[in-house]
């Protein structure tokens, strides 16, 4: 009964918590990104467990994106830590610590501040504290052996350029170098040439204090929580710089046919060519280059030839149907233009046939037909002929006799 009343009249679900749960369940795929400043960026694969352990990576990174303000080597170590210890790190305290890969080499303190900065951008305070604990173990080993580490200015310069002043990791560096320097001579002036003046002053004062107090004043050796970060500190001052996926040059040249048809010269005046070139498309039926011919079409007439002897003429389009019904002319498509050929003028008129012998045979046949005595020929014109008188008929009869 109490559960029913709690569900019925209690507060609704928290939308922020529901959103984070949805994003947690939806981000099940891994990502392939690039880390570093171009063109020296490096390809990095983000596994699924690392994405589940870090909300910032899920929200800001996409497939093929590039993280500019991160070191690729340090980033891979952080991913290995998130992949193996992001969710169940507290359940496996005796497992191997992937962050130990940052320890070693002359730039180990620089890798510490880069990893601490990356953990701040990823909003992972437990990772920042884990980094401090990892290098606390290194400090204890060097302090036991009384090994003095050379003062390196690069970590301090990196923090001032990428973060802010007097951060907790900067205080850790001051105690780290000052605590190892108390068993030997004081810092030389040459060691402070590339270090900011305020940090150099803190190093001198801290070393002098540790020389007097000894182990009791060493905060790193005591394991104090002065360098640990909590969510209430709200020290996040930098953001992860992620650039979207960059299209390769070969893919940017290719354009889909549908998108290419969407552009036109009328809508995009800036894309018009300065000197338009006529398209080299084939000529259409009836298309003419000369302006003198106008809108005319080439026809083939058997009974009419041009000056070159070919039965082709140009007529207006309005007379095409009339000539086709009377002469049976068919429009003939114009042949593609070729190189001009000089022809000699013809010795015959345009209406004459191309063969002289054929013309003589036709003339002879027409003469024979006109001299025929068939009566049907005279019957055609009988009504139009005037009446013949007798005086005109007698000479004909006399000649016959």
C-alpha positions as CSV (number, residue, x, y, z in Angstrom):
1,X,0.0,0.0,0.0
2,X,2.8,2.4,0.9
3,X,4.6,1.6,-2.4
4,X,1.4,2.4,-4.3
5,X,1.0,5.7,-2.6
6,X,4.6,6.5,-3.3
7,X,4.3,5.8,-7.0
8,X,1.0,7.6,-7.3
9,X,1.7,10.8,-5.4
10,X,5.5,10.8,-5.3
11,X,7.8,13.0,-7.5
12,X,8.2,12.0,-11.1
13,X,11.4,10.6,-12.6
14,X,14.4,13.0,-12.8
15,X,14.8,14.0,-16.5
16,X,18.5,14.5,-16.1
17,X,19.0,11.0,-14.7
18,X,16.8,9.5,-17.3
19,X,18.8,11.3,-20.1
20,X,22.1,10.0,-18.7
21,X,20.7,6.5,-18.6
22,X,19.5,6.7,-22.2
23,X,22.8,8.0,-23.4
24,X,24.5,5.2,-21.4
25,X,22.5,2.5,-23.0
26,X,22.6,4.0,-26.5
27,X,26.4,4.4,-26.7
28,X,27.3,0.8,-27.3
29,X,29.5,1.3,-30.3
30,X,33.2,2.1,-30.3
31,X,34.7,5.1,-32.0
32,X,37.7,5.6,-34.2
33,X,39.1,9.2,-33.8
34,X,42.3,11.1,-34.1
35,X,44.2,12.8,-31.2
36,X,46.7,15.6,-31.6
37,X,47.3,18.7,-33.6
38,X,47.1,18.2,-37.4
39,X,49.0,17.1,-39.3
40,X,50.7,15.2,-36.4
41,X,47.4,13.7,-35.2
42,X,47.3,10.0,-34.4
43,X,44.6,7.4,-35.0
44,X,43.1,6.1,-31.7
45,X,40.4,3.6,-31.1
46,X,38.0,4.2,-28.2
47,X,36.5,0.9,-26.9
48,X,33.0,0.5,-25.6
49,X,33.9,0.3,-21.9
50,X,35.8,3.6,-22.1
51,X,32.8,5.3,-23.6
52,X,30.5,3.9,-20.9
53,X,32.9,5.1,-18.2
54,X,33.3,8.7,-19.6
55,X,30.2,10.8,-20.4
56,X,32.3,13.6,-21.9
57,X,33.7,11.3,-24.6
58,X,30.2,10.1,-25.5
59,X,28.7,13.6,-25.8
60,X,31.5,15.4,-27.5
61,X,33.3,12.8,-29.7
62,X,32.0,11.3,-32.9
63,X,33.1,8.9,-35.5
64,X,36.2,10.3,-37.3
65,X,36.5,13.5,-35.1
66,X,39.8,14.9,-33.8
67,X,40.7,15.9,-30.3
68,X,43.2,18.8,-30.8
69,X,44.3,19.7,-27.2
70,X,45.5,16.2,-26.0
71,X,48.6,14.1,-26.3
72,X,47.9,10.9,-28.2
73,X,50.3,8.7,-26.0
74,X,48.8,10.0,-22.8
75,X,45.3,9.6,-24.2
76,X,45.8,6.0,-25.0
77,X,47.0,5.3,-21.4
78,X,43.9,7.0,-20.1
79,X,41.7,4.9,-22.4
80,X,43.4,1.8,-21.2
81,X,42.7,2.8,-17.6
82,X,39.0,3.6,-18.4
83,X,38.6,0.3,-20.3
84,X,39.9,-1.8,-17.5
85,X,39.2,0.2,-14.3
86,X,36.6,2.7,-15.3
87,X,33.6,0.9,-13.8
88,X,35.1,-1.8,-11.6
89,X,38.4,-0.3,-10.5
90,X,37.4,-0.3,-6.8
91,X,36.5,-4.0,-7.1
92,X,40.0,-4.9,-8.3
93,X,42.4,-2.9,-6.1
94,X,45.3,-5.3,-6.6
95,X,45.1,-5.3,-10.4
96,X,47.8,-3.8,-12.6
97,X,47.6,0.0,-12.8
98,X,47.8,1.2,-16.5
99,X,48.8,4.7,-15.3
100,X,52.2,3.3,-14.3
101,X,53.1,3.5,-18.0
102,X,53.5,7.2,-17.5
103,X,56.2,6.7,-14.9
104,X,59.7,6.6,-16.3
105,X,61.8,8.7,-18.7
106,X,63.0,12.2,-18.5
107,X,59.5,13.6,-19.3
108,X,57.6,11.7,-16.7
109,X,56.5,14.8,-14.8
110,X,55.4,16.4,-18.1
111,X,53.3,13.3,-18.8
112,X,51.8,13.6,-15.3
113,X,50.5,17.2,-15.9
114,X,49.2,16.3,-19.4
115,X,47.3,13.4,-18.0
116,X,46.0,15.5,-15.1
117,X,44.9,18.2,-17.6
118,X,43.2,15.6,-19.8
119,X,41.4,14.1,-16.8
120,X,40.1,17.6,-15.9
121,X,38.8,18.1,-19.4
122,X,37.1,14.7,-19.3
123,X,35.5,15.7,-15.9
124,X,37.1,12.6,-14.2
125,X,38.2,13.8,-10.7
126,X,38.8,10.2,-9.5
127,X,41.3,9.8,-12.4
128,X,43.1,13.0,-11.2
129,X,43.4,11.5,-7.7
130,X,44.6,8.2,-9.2
131,X,47.4,10.0,-11.0
132,X,48.5,11.7,-7.8
133,X,48.5,8.4,-6.0
134,X,50.6,6.8,-8.8
135,X,53.3,9.4,-8.6
136,X,53.1,9.4,-4.8
137,X,54.5,5.9,-5.0
138,X,57.3,7.1,-7.3
139,X,58.1,9.8,-4.8
140,X,58.3,7.4,-1.9
141,X,60.8,5.2,-3.8
142,X,63.0,8.1,-4.7
143,X,62.9,9.5,-1.2
144,X,63.9,6.2,0.3
145,X,66.9,6.0,-2.1
146,X,67.6,9.8,-1.6
147,X,67.7,10.3,-5.3
148,X,67.4,13.9,-6.4
149,X,65.4,14.6,-9.5
150,X,66.7,17.4,-11.9
151,X,64.4,20.4,-12.0
152,X,62.4,20.4,-15.2
153,X,60.6,23.6,-16.3
154,X,58.4,22.1,-19.0
155,X,55.6,20.9,-16.6
156,X,55.3,24.3,-15.0
157,X,55.2,26.1,-18.3
158,X,52.6,23.7,-19.6
159,X,50.3,24.3,-16.6
160,X,50.6,28.1,-17.0
161,X,49.9,27.9,-20.7
162,X,47.0,25.4,-20.7
163,X,45.4,25.7,-17.3
164,X,45.7,28.3,-14.5
165,X,47.9,29.4,-11.7
166,X,48.4,27.5,-8.4
167,X,46.5,24.4,-9.3
168,X,46.7,21.3,-7.0
169,X,48.9,19.5,-9.5
170,X,51.3,22.5,-9.5
171,X,51.5,22.4,-5.7
172,X,52.2,18.7,-5.9
173,X,55.1,19.4,-8.3
174,X,56.6,22.0,-6.0
175,X,56.5,19.6,-3.0
176,X,57.8,16.8,-5.2
177,X,61.0,18.7,-6.3
178,X,61.5,20.4,-3.0
179,X,61.2,17.2,-1.0
180,X,63.8,15.4,-3.0
181,X,66.2,18.4,-2.9
182,X,66.4,18.6,0.9
183,X,69.1,16.0,1.1
184,X,71.6,17.9,-1.1
185,X,72.6,21.4,-1.9
186,X,70.2,24.2,-2.6
187,X,68.8,24.9,-6.0
188,X,71.2,26.7,-8.4
189,X,70.3,29.9,-10.1
190,X,70.7,28.2,-13.5
191,X,67.8,25.9,-12.8
192,X,65.4,28.8,-12.4
193,X,66.1,30.4,-15.7
194,X,63.1,28.9,-17.6
195,X,60.8,28.7,-14.5
196,X,58.4,31.5,-13.6
197,X,59.6,33.6,-10.7
198,X,56.7,32.9,-8.3
199,X,57.2,29.1,-8.7
200,X,61.0,29.5,-8.2
201,X,60.3,31.4,-5.0
202,X,57.9,28.7,-3.8
203,X,60.5,26.0,-4.5
204,X,63.1,27.8,-2.3
205,X,60.7,28.4,0.6
206,X,59.3,24.8,0.5
207,X,62.8,23.2,0.5
208,X,63.9,25.4,3.4
209,X,60.7,24.3,5.3
210,X,61.3,20.6,4.6
211,X,64.9,20.8,5.7
212,X,63.7,22.0,9.1
213,X,60.6,19.9,9.6
214,X,61.8,16.7,7.9
215,X,59.4,13.9,7.3
216,X,56.7,15.4,9.5
217,X,56.3,18.4,7.1
218,X,56.3,16.3,4.0
219,X,52.7,16.2,2.8
220,X,53.4,13.7,-0.1
221,X,55.1,11.2,2.3
222,X,52.3,11.5,4.9
223,X,49.6,10.8,2.2
224,X,47.6,13.9,2.9
225,X,44.6,14.7,0.8
226,X,45.7,18.3,0.1
227,X,46.3,17.4,-3.6
228,X,43.2,15.4,-4.1
229,X,40.3,16.8,-6.2
230,X,36.7,16.5,-5.3
231,X,33.5,17.4,-7.2
232,X,32.8,20.3,-4.9
233,X,36.1,22.0,-5.9
234,X,34.7,22.9,-9.3
235,X,38.2,23.4,-10.8
236,X,37.3,22.6,-14.4
237,X,38.5,25.6,-16.4
238,X,39.4,24.0,-19.8
239,X,37.2,22.2,-22.3
240,X,38.0,19.4,-24.7
241,X,38.6,20.8,-28.2
242,X,37.0,18.5,-30.7
243,X,36.8,19.1,-34.4
244,X,34.2,17.3,-36.5
245,X,35.1,14.6,-39.0
246,X,37.1,15.9,-41.9
247,X,36.0,14.7,-45.4
248,X,38.9,13.4,-47.5
249,X,39.8,15.4,-50.6
250,X,38.8,12.5,-52.9
251,X,35.3,12.3,-51.4
252,X,34.8,16.1,-51.4
253,X,35.2,16.2,-55.2
254,X,32.5,13.6,-55.8
255,X,29.0,15.1,-55.9
256,X,25.8,13.2,-56.1
257,X,23.8,13.7,-59.4
258,X,20.8,14.9,-57.5
259,X,22.7,17.6,-55.6
260,X,24.4,18.7,-58.8
261,X,21.1,19.2,-60.6
262,X,19.9,21.4,-57.7
263,X,22.4,24.2,-58.6
264,X,21.7,26.5,-61.5
265,X,23.4,29.5,-63.0
266,X,20.4,31.7,-62.2
267,X,20.3,30.9,-58.5
268,X,24.1,31.0,-58.0
269,X,25.5,34.0,-60.0
270,X,28.9,33.6,-58.4
271,X,29.3,30.2,-60.0
272,X,28.8,31.4,-63.5
273,X,31.9,31.2,-65.7
274,X,33.5,34.5,-66.8
275,X,33.7,33.4,-70.4
276,X,30.8,31.1,-71.2
277,X,31.7,28.3,-73.6
278,X,28.9,27.0,-75.9
279,X,28.1,23.4,-75.2
280,X,29.4,20.8,-77.7
281,X,26.1,19.0,-78.0
282,X,25.0,17.5,-81.3
283,X,22.8,19.8,-83.5
284,X,19.1,19.3,-83.3
285,X,16.7,19.0,-86.2
286,X,16.3,22.3,-88.0
287,X,19.0,24.1,-85.9
288,X,21.0,26.6,-88.0
289,X,24.1,28.5,-87.3
290,X,23.6,31.3,-89.8
291,X,21.3,34.2,-88.7
292,X,20.4,34.9,-92.3
293,X,18.5,31.5,-92.7
294,X,16.4,32.3,-89.6
295,X,13.9,29.6,-88.5
296,X,14.0,27.5,-91.7
297,X,14.2,23.7,-92.3
298,X,16.1,21.8,-94.9
299,X,13.8,19.8,-97.2
300,X,14.5,17.2,-100.0
301,X,12.5,17.8,-103.2
302,X,12.9,15.4,-106.1
303,X,12.0,18.0,-108.7
304,X,14.1,20.9,-107.5
305,X,17.8,21.0,-107.0
306,X,20.1,23.6,-105.5
307,X,23.2,25.2,-107.2
308,X,25.3,22.2,-106.1
309,X,23.0,19.7,-107.8
310,X,21.5,18.3,-104.6
311,X,17.7,18.2,-104.3
312,X,17.7,20.2,-101.0
313,X,16.3,23.6,-100.2
314,X,15.6,25.7,-97.1
315,X,12.0,26.7,-96.5
316,X,10.2,28.4,-93.6
317,X,8.6,26.1,-91.1
318,X,5.1,27.3,-91.9
319,X,5.3,25.9,-95.5
320,X,6.6,22.4,-94.5
321,X,3.1,20.8,-94.3
322,X,2.0,22.4,-97.6
323,X,5.1,21.2,-99.5
324,X,4.8,17.7,-98.0
325,X,1.2,17.3,-99.1
326,X,1.9,18.6,-102.6
327,X,5.4,17.5,-103.4
328,X,5.8,14.6,-101.0
329,X,8.9,16.3,-99.5
330,X,10.5,14.8,-96.4
331,X,12.5,16.9,-94.0
332,X,16.1,15.8,-94.0
333,X,18.3,16.3,-91.0
334,X,21.2,18.5,-91.4
335,X,24.5,16.8,-91.6
336,X,27.2,17.8,-89.1
337,X,29.3,20.7,-90.4
338,X,32.6,19.7,-92.0
339,X,35.5,21.5,-93.5
340,X,34.3,23.8,-96.4
341,X,34.7,22.3,-99.9
342,X,35.0,24.6,-102.9
343,X,32.9,23.4,-105.8
344,X,32.9,24.7,-109.4
345,X,29.6,26.2,-110.6
346,X,27.3,23.9,-112.5
347,X,26.8,24.4,-116.3
348,X,23.1,23.6,-116.0
349,X,20.2,25.5,-114.6
350,X,18.8,24.5,-111.2
351,X,15.7,23.0,-112.8
352,X,17.6,20.8,-115.3
353,X,18.3,17.2,-114.6
354,X,21.8,16.1,-113.7
355,X,22.1,13.8,-116.7
356,X,22.1,15.4,-120.2
357,X,21.3,12.2,-122.0
358,X,18.3,11.6,-119.8
359,X,17.1,15.1,-120.5
360,X,17.4,14.6,-124.3
361,X,15.4,11.3,-124.1
362,X,12.6,13.0,-122.1
363,X,12.5,15.9,-124.7
364,X,12.2,13.5,-127.6
365,X,9.4,11.5,-125.9
366,X,7.5,14.8,-125.3
367,X,7.8,15.7,-129.0
368,X,6.4,12.3,-130.1
369,X,3.5,12.7,-127.8
370,X,2.6,16.1,-129.1
371,X,2.6,14.9,-132.8
372,X,0.1,12.1,-132.2
373,X,-3.2,12.0,-134.2
374,X,-5.2,10.4,-131.4
375,X,-8.7,12.0,-131.3
376,X,-8.7,11.9,-127.5
377,X,-6.2,14.7,-127.5
378,X,-8.4,17.0,-129.5
379,X,-11.4,16.1,-127.5
380,X,-9.9,17.7,-124.4
381,X,-9.9,21.1,-126.2
382,X,-12.9,20.7,-128.5
383,X,-15.3,22.9,-126.6
384,X,-12.8,25.8,-126.5
385,X,-11.9,25.6,-130.3
386,X,-13.8,28.1,-132.6
387,X,-16.0,26.9,-135.4
388,X,-14.0,26.0,-138.6
389,X,-15.3,27.5,-141.9
390,X,-15.5,25.7,-145.1
391,X,-12.9,27.8,-146.8
392,X,-10.3,26.5,-144.4
393,X,-11.4,22.8,-144.9
394,X,-11.2,22.7,-148.8
395,X,-7.5,23.2,-149.1
396,X,-7.0,20.4,-146.7
397,X,-9.3,18.1,-148.8
398,X,-7.6,19.2,-152.0
399,X,-4.3,18.4,-150.6
400,X,-5.5,15.0,-149.5
401,X,-6.8,14.3,-153.0
